[in-house]
Amino acid sequence: MPFGNKPKPDDRSDNVEKLQEMIQNTIENMERAEETMALSDSDETRRQVEEKNERRRESIEAMREEVRDEARANGQITE
């Protein structure tokens, strides 16, 4: 491997924190989108917001599962 191209070691120590922050940001985005939808007269805008927020809910659930997996891997929880 050429000098300077050494891969970084896999540091997963703060993955749970990063995932939790991503979840919070996604929830905030959903709330803002809901506010936009409430102010819109457009059925198309409402439909798009509803679809996007459904995808966001799915992403949040996947991130929460990843938080659980990371916490288990770090010995923070046992099940």
Sine and cosine of phi, psi and omega as CSV:
sin_phi,cos_phi,sin_psi,cos_psi,sin_omega,cos_omega
0.00,0.00,0.76,-0.65,-0.02,-1.00
-0.90,0.45,0.46,-0.89,0.02,-1.00
-0.83,0.55,0.68,-0.74,0.05,-1.00
1.00,0.02,-0.11,0.99,-0.01,-1.00
-0.94,-0.33,0.44,0.90,-0.01,-1.00
-0.95,0.30,0.79,-0.62,0.01,-1.00
-0.92,0.39,0.54,-0.84,0.03,-1.00
-0.96,0.30,0.57,-0.82,0.07,-1.00
-0.91,0.42,0.47,-0.88,-0.02,-1.00
-0.97,0.23,0.98,-0.22,0.02,-1.00
-0.98,-0.21,0.97,-0.25,-0.04,-1.00
-0.96,-0.27,0.22,0.98,-0.12,-0.99
-0.89,0.45,-0.47,0.88,-0.03,-1.00
-0.92,-0.39,0.31,0.95,-0.01,-1.00
-0.87,0.49,-0.66,0.75,-0.02,-1.00
-0.88,0.48,-0.71,0.70,0.01,-1.00
-0.89,0.46,-0.70,0.72,-0.01,-1.00
-0.90,0.45,-0.68,0.74,0.02,-1.00
-0.90,0.43,-0.66,0.75,0.01,-1.00
-0.90,0.44,-0.60,0.80,0.06,-1.00
-0.91,0.41,-0.65,0.76,0.03,-1.00
-0.90,0.44,-0.64,0.77,0.04,-1.00
-0.88,0.47,-0.73,0.69,0.00,-1.00
-0.88,0.48,-0.67,0.74,0.03,-1.00
-0.89,0.46,-0.65,0.76,0.00,-1.00
-0.91,0.41,-0.65,0.76,0.05,-1.00
-0.88,0.47,-0.68,0.73,0.02,-1.00
-0.89,0.45,-0.64,0.77,0.05,-1.00
-0.90,0.45,-0.64,0.77,0.04,-1.00
-0.89,0.45,-0.68,0.73,-0.01,-1.00
-0.89,0.45,-0.68,0.74,0.04,-1.00
-0.90,0.44,-0.65,0.76,0.01,-1.00
-0.91,0.42,-0.63,0.78,0.04,-1.00
-0.89,0.46,-0.64,0.77,0.04,-1.00
-0.89,0.45,-0.69,0.73,0.03,-1.00
-0.88,0.48,-0.69,0.72,-0.02,-1.00
-0.88,0.47,-0.64,0.77,-0.02,-1.00
-0.91,0.42,-0.48,0.88,-0.02,-1.00
-1.00,0.00,-0.15,0.99,-0.10,-1.00
-1.00,-0.02,0.61,-0.79,0.09,-1.00
-1.00,-0.09,-0.09,1.00,-0.11,-0.99
-1.00,0.04,0.84,-0.54,0.08,-1.00
-0.89,0.45,-0.59,0.81,0.00,-1.00
-0.90,0.43,-0.69,0.72,0.03,-1.00
-0.88,0.47,-0.70,0.71,0.02,-1.00
-0.87,0.50,-0.70,0.71,0.01,-1.00
-0.88,0.48,-0.71,0.71,0.00,-1.00
-0.89,0.46,-0.67,0.74,0.00,-1.00
-0.91,0.43,-0.69,0.73,0.01,-1.00
-0.88,0.48,-0.68,0.73,0.02,-1.00
-0.91,0.42,-0.69,0.72,-0.01,-1.00
-0.91,0.41,-0.66,0.76,0.01,-1.00
-0.92,0.38,-0.51,0.86,0.09,-1.00
-0.91,0.42,-0.68,0.73,0.06,-1.00
-0.90,0.44,-0.62,0.79,0.04,-1.00
-0.89,0.45,-0.67,0.74,0.04,-1.00
-0.87,0.50,-0.66,0.75,0.04,-1.00
-0.90,0.44,-0.66,0.75,0.03,-1.00
-0.90,0.44,-0.66,0.75,0.01,-1.00
-0.88,0.48,-0.70,0.71,0.01,-1.00
-0.88,0.47,-0.66,0.75,0.03,-1.00
-0.90,0.44,-0.66,0.75,0.02,-1.00
-0.92,0.40,-0.62,0.78,0.03,-1.00
-0.90,0.44,-0.63,0.78,0.05,-1.00
-0.90,0.43,-0.63,0.78,0.03,-1.00
-0.91,0.41,-0.61,0.80,0.07,-1.00
-0.86,0.50,-0.72,0.70,0.01,-1.00
-0.88,0.48,-0.68,0.73,0.02,-1.00
-0.89,0.46,-0.71,0.70,0.01,-1.00
-0.90,0.44,-0.68,0.73,0.00,-1.00
-0.89,0.45,-0.64,0.77,0.06,-1.00
-0.89,0.45,-0.72,0.69,-0.04,-1.00
-0.89,0.46,-0.52,0.85,0.00,-1.00
-1.00,0.04,0.00,1.00,0.00,-1.00
0.97,0.25,0.28,0.96,-0.03,-1.00
-0.98,0.18,-0.47,0.88,0.07,-1.00
-0.67,-0.75,0.43,-0.90,0.10,-0.99
-0.77,-0.64,0.57,-0.82,0.01,-1.00
-0.69,-0.72,0.00,0.00,0.00,0.00
